[in-house]
Amino acid sequence: MTGADTASEPVHFLLLGNAKEHIFRAIEYFGIQKVVLFTSQHLMSENQPFIEQLEREGISVLETVFLDPFEHVALERMTQRMLEAYDLHSNGGAHRVIAGLTGGTNLMVLAMGMMCLAAGLKSHYVVHNETNDLIEIDFFSNLAQNMDLSEIQRSILPGAFR
């Protein structure tokens, strides 16, 4: 793969909690090369070996973003952190990001969904069944084609809740 090919590869935003099956399924389905992982600092002792395994298997872990899903304003702060990571890793929207809506806590999934809404991203969900079916979700990206999402982003970014 050339540098140009690597640059065009989408970055996948994935939630990392106790379960890992959904990440393996997304890697298999999409042929993922680059990920940004979102997890809790409290789970790092459990998740660090998994992150190292991904890197040994040739997956570039661009960043591990630490979230606190149980703080007072968790939803707002997690969504803000995700939007900041989106801005950084998409180069202001110039590079494609695909988000996983499986894993972590319910509030982490909701925050990822809010980020998908604000950025108009394609996303996916892995069903916890015998075959770990993956469902691609175009809802947020379809909305972005019909409306200006910049107001949603401005409403979510830091300072909007004061």
Helices and strands as residue ranges (DSSP letters): H 3-8, E 11-15, H 21-30, E 34-40, G 41-43, H 44-56, E 60-67, H 74-89, E 97-100, H 106-119, E 122-126, E 134-137, H 139-146, H 150-156
